[in-house]
């Protein structure tokens, strides 16, 4: 029986968008899938040694808010300068209280589970990113390399 494959494209660099690729990849790997995540554009933020990710409440109407704020708090006010930091702090506290693993832990779990973490070389070059800022153990490749794997994958996700 041929091993199943999962290909994920991670394009977002915020705290709320960082969890899905790592959770799905680590779960798939535990279930026996050959798994790869291709990080491109803002998704490359997830590979930095020092993560400084924030929640993005603006333009995210499905985000549950404390104290029923999603019912009465005007969406436009989420654009205030302090709101992103406040929402990030609240989200981190909520996750800690629920025992959710940190992104660093999930990322490490993926590496231990042999999930391949691929940084888009074109995006690294485009944004003049320094590879020294990224965690060890990642690969650098272009879109063609991703398609080689994704073309044979059983599941391909865009996150």
C-alpha positions as CSV (number, residue, x, y, z in Angstrom):
1,X,0.0,0.0,0.0
2,X,1.4,3.4,-1.0
3,X,1.8,6.0,1.7
4,X,-0.8,8.8,1.6
5,X,0.5,12.4,1.0
6,X,-0.7,15.8,2.3
7,X,0.5,19.0,0.8
8,X,-0.2,22.3,2.6
9,X,0.4,25.9,1.3
10,X,0.8,28.4,4.2
11,X,0.3,32.0,3.1
12,X,-0.7,33.9,6.2
13,X,1.6,35.3,8.9
14,X,-0.7,36.0,11.8
15,X,-1.2,34.2,15.1
16,X,-4.8,33.0,14.2
17,X,-3.7,31.7,10.8
18,X,-0.5,30.1,12.1
19,X,-2.1,27.2,14.0
20,X,-4.0,25.4,11.2
21,X,-1.0,24.3,9.0
22,X,1.0,23.0,12.0
23,X,-2.0,21.2,13.6
24,X,-3.1,19.6,10.4
25,X,0.5,18.7,9.4
26,X,1.4,17.1,12.7
27,X,-1.9,15.2,12.8
28,X,-1.5,13.9,9.3
29,X,2.0,12.8,10.0
30,X,0.9,11.0,13.1
31,X,-1.7,9.2,10.9
32,X,1.0,8.1,8.6
33,X,0.8,10.7,5.8
34,X,4.0,11.9,4.1
35,X,3.5,15.6,4.8
36,X,4.9,18.9,3.5
37,X,4.1,22.5,4.2
38,X,5.1,25.1,1.6
39,X,5.5,28.6,3.2
40,X,5.1,31.5,0.9
41,X,4.6,35.3,1.2
42,X,3.5,36.2,4.7
43,X,3.4,32.5,5.7
44,X,7.2,32.7,5.9
45,X,6.8,34.6,9.2
46,X,5.9,31.2,10.7
47,X,9.4,29.9,10.1
48,X,11.2,32.7,11.9
49,X,13.3,31.8,15.0
50,X,11.6,34.6,16.9
51,X,7.9,34.6,16.4
52,X,6.1,38.0,16.9
53,X,2.7,37.1,15.5
54,X,-0.5,38.8,16.4
55,X,-4.2,38.1,15.9
56,X,-5.9,40.0,13.1
57,X,-9.4,40.9,14.3
58,X,-10.0,43.4,11.5
59,X,-11.8,41.8,8.6
60,X,-12.4,38.6,10.5
61,X,-16.1,38.7,11.4
62,X,-16.2,35.1,12.4
63,X,-13.8,35.6,15.2
64,X,-15.5,34.9,18.6
65,X,-14.9,37.8,21.0
66,X,-15.1,37.9,24.8
67,X,-18.1,39.2,26.6
68,X,-20.3,38.8,23.5
69,X,-18.4,41.7,22.0
70,X,-19.0,40.3,18.5
71,X,-22.7,41.1,19.0
72,X,-22.3,44.8,20.1
73,X,-18.7,46.0,19.5
74,X,-18.5,47.9,16.1
75,X,-16.2,46.1,13.7
76,X,-14.7,49.5,12.7
77,X,-13.3,49.9,16.2
78,X,-11.1,46.8,15.7
79,X,-8.9,49.1,13.6
80,X,-7.9,51.1,16.6
81,X,-4.1,50.9,17.2
82,X,-4.3,49.0,20.5
83,X,-6.9,46.5,19.4
84,X,-4.6,44.0,17.7
85,X,-2.3,43.8,20.7
86,X,-5.2,43.5,23.0
87,X,-6.8,40.7,21.0
88,X,-3.5,38.9,20.7
89,X,-3.0,39.0,24.4
90,X,-6.5,37.8,25.1
91,X,-6.1,34.9,22.5
92,X,-2.8,33.8,24.0
93,X,-4.3,33.8,27.6
94,X,-7.3,31.8,26.3
95,X,-5.1,29.3,24.6
96,X,-2.8,28.9,27.6
97,X,-5.9,28.4,29.9
98,X,-7.0,25.6,27.5
99,X,-3.6,23.9,27.4
100,X,-3.1,24.5,23.7
101,X,0.5,24.0,22.6
102,X,2.5,27.1,21.6
103,X,3.4,27.6,17.9
104,X,7.0,26.9,18.7
105,X,6.0,23.5,20.3
106,X,3.8,22.6,17.3
107,X,6.5,23.6,14.8
108,X,9.0,21.4,16.7
109,X,6.5,18.6,16.8
110,X,6.2,18.8,13.0
111,X,9.9,18.6,12.6
112,X,10.2,15.7,14.9
113,X,7.4,14.0,12.9
114,X,9.4,14.6,9.7
115,X,7.0,17.1,8.2
116,X,9.0,18.9,5.5
117,X,8.9,22.6,6.0
118,X,9.7,24.4,2.7
119,X,10.4,28.1,2.5
120,X,9.6,29.7,-0.9
121,X,12.9,30.8,-2.2
122,X,11.3,33.4,-4.5
123,X,9.5,35.1,-1.6
124,X,12.7,35.0,0.6
125,X,14.5,36.8,-2.3
126,X,11.5,39.2,-3.0
127,X,11.4,40.5,0.6
128,X,15.2,40.4,1.1
129,X,14.7,38.0,4.0
130,X,17.8,36.7,5.8
131,X,17.9,32.9,6.1
132,X,19.7,33.2,9.4
133,X,16.4,34.5,10.8
134,X,14.7,31.2,10.1
135,X,14.7,28.0,12.2
136,X,17.1,25.2,11.3
137,X,16.0,22.2,9.4
138,X,13.9,23.9,6.7
139,X,14.3,23.6,2.9
140,X,14.4,26.4,0.3
141,X,12.7,25.7,-3.0
142,X,10.4,27.2,-5.6
143,X,6.9,26.6,-6.6
144,X,7.9,23.9,-9.1
145,X,9.3,21.8,-6.2
146,X,6.0,22.2,-4.4
147,X,4.1,21.0,-7.5
148,X,6.2,17.9,-7.7
149,X,5.0,16.8,-4.3
150,X,1.5,18.3,-4.5
151,X,0.8,16.7,-7.9
152,X,1.1,13.3,-6.2
153,X,-0.7,14.2,-3.0
154,X,-4.0,12.7,-1.9
155,X,-4.9,16.0,-0.2
156,X,-3.7,19.6,-0.9
157,X,-4.8,22.4,1.4
158,X,-4.4,26.2,0.9
159,X,-4.2,28.0,4.2
